Amino acid sequence: MNPNDPTPPTDAELAAASMTVALPQRDTSPLRDRLAAAASLLQSVDKPPTEASLIFSRGGSAPVEAVPIGSGITVGRGSDATVCLEKCADLSRRHFCVRPQSGVWLLEDLGSRNGTTIDGADERITRRLLKDGDIIFAGDLLFLFVNPAD
């Protein structure tokens, strides 16, 4: 196979090249599952948010909720959390918060025991700027960040 030759490679040349650069296939099913769950949340909310919000379900037959962030919200199982999910044992009392800062949205883990991740990444975050469509994982719960202004 000559890179300067405009003739397309033969099937044998392609097969030989694929053997030398074979890359392991990534399992994208977890990502597909997360995206499907986020899409389901977005489709299940009664009224699409008109401002930056977190969309989530408390589980079971509970309706999907869209909670506006406003000047900031805290998510956790403690009674002082803006979004109190007291039956979610995987959440800390004050698990994470989202607030506006200098025209952007900032998510901050509040020292939670089980951590907070974004978009399925393995590493826990301490602080991160959010963008429309980010999927937030806290414990076993999934939250979708929606910002119609983005």
C-alpha atoms as one frame of an Amber mdcrd trajectory, in Angstrom:
protein
   0.000   0.000   0.000   1.639   3.212  -1.194   0.258   6.387   0.496   1.073
   8.386  -2.664  -0.834   6.011  -4.940  -4.383   7.231  -5.759  -5.529   3.651
  -6.453  -7.845   2.385  -3.689  -6.355  -0.424  -1.596  -7.349  -3.999  -2.306
  -9.341  -6.059   0.176  -6.184  -7.966   1.082  -4.304  -4.708   1.765  -7.165
  -3.444   3.936  -7.257  -6.700   5.877  -3.496  -6.606   6.426  -3.655  -2.960
   7.559  -6.505  -3.659   9.958  -4.446  -6.387  11.619  -1.641  -3.943  12.347
  -3.803  -1.176  13.805  -6.580  -3.152  15.457  -7.913  -1.231  18.417  -9.936
  -2.803  21.209 -13.624  -2.076  20.918 -14.910   0.044  23.791 -18.051  -1.121
  25.459 -20.396   1.784  24.823 -23.455   0.128  26.371 -23.075   1.955  29.735
 -22.930   5.268  27.871 -25.913   4.266  25.743 -27.839   3.350  28.899 -27.030
   6.711  30.518 -28.076   8.651  27.446 -31.304   6.666  27.223 -32.053   7.392
  30.897 -31.373  11.119  30.387 -33.579  11.191  27.282 -36.329   9.414  29.199
 -36.133  12.004  31.995 -36.360  14.853  29.523 -39.346  13.293  27.742 -41.134
  12.510  31.017 -41.051  15.966  32.560 -44.496  17.619  32.471 -43.329  20.987
  31.266 -39.900  21.669  29.717 -37.865  24.027  31.911 -37.542  27.637  30.811
 -34.544  28.293  33.070 -31.507  26.352  34.282 -32.834  23.296  36.128 -32.066
  19.808  37.369 -34.373  17.084  36.066 -34.586  13.849  38.061 -36.875  11.183
  39.454 -37.146  10.116  43.075 -37.671   6.569  41.807 -40.547   4.138  41.747
 -43.782   5.690  40.513 -42.756   9.224  41.534 -43.139  11.773  38.747 -40.101
  13.262  37.047 -39.300  16.675  38.508 -37.640  19.746  37.030 -36.262  21.939
  39.823 -35.104  25.438  38.815 -31.654  26.252  40.167 -32.289  29.964  40.635
 -29.607  31.434  42.896 -28.410  27.928  43.832 -29.623  24.590  45.144 -28.244
  21.836  47.357 -29.044  18.154  46.783 -28.849  15.585  49.562 -30.808  13.462
  51.999 -30.656  16.000  54.839 -33.710  18.074  55.669 -31.758  21.289  55.029
 -31.088  20.355  51.361 -33.079  22.310  48.775 -33.753  18.997  47.017 -34.212
  16.595  49.932 -34.060  12.933  48.928 -34.188  11.472  52.430 -34.793   7.871
  51.327 -31.668   7.736  49.136 -29.110   6.092  51.395 -26.336   6.542  48.781
 -26.564  10.318  49.118 -24.824  12.309  51.802 -26.877  14.770  53.851 -25.431
  17.576  51.720 -24.160  15.807  48.608 -23.673  18.501  45.954 -24.750  22.005
  45.059 -25.241  23.890  41.811 -25.028  27.661  41.688 -24.424  30.455  39.227
 -20.964  31.980  39.256 -19.791  34.728  36.890 -22.348  33.849  34.216 -21.781
  30.073  34.264 -23.187  27.191  36.320 -20.903  25.543  38.838 -21.443  22.105
  40.371 -19.573  21.412  43.585 -19.411  18.144  45.502 -19.827  18.965  49.202
 -17.468  16.290  50.517 -19.935  13.487  49.867 -19.120   9.946  50.915 -19.959
   8.319  47.552 -18.869  11.164  45.287 -20.352  12.938  42.302 -19.484  12.222
  38.673 -20.434  13.859  35.395 -21.386  12.155  32.125 -20.280   8.731  33.342
 -16.616   9.586  33.879 -14.937   7.370  36.445 -13.266  10.150  38.369 -15.135
  11.987  41.079 -15.349  15.727  40.735 -14.945  18.373  43.384 -15.943  21.343
  41.200 -16.958  21.554  37.564 -18.648  23.959  35.208 -21.882  22.571  33.832
 -23.214  22.760  30.308 -26.662  22.000  28.947 -27.216  18.237  28.803 -24.646
  17.224  31.429 -25.614  14.046  33.259 -24.805  14.169  36.973 -24.486  10.997
  39.037 -24.755  11.163  42.824 -24.998   7.837  44.580 -27.346   5.755  42.434
 -29.286   8.780  41.185 -29.081  10.463  37.810 -29.743  14.182  37.382 -29.939
  15.960  34.040 -28.735  19.562  33.918 -30.790  21.592  31.474 -30.085  25.200
  30.564 -32.320  26.499  27.762 -30.078  29.574  27.501 -27.130  27.427  26.250
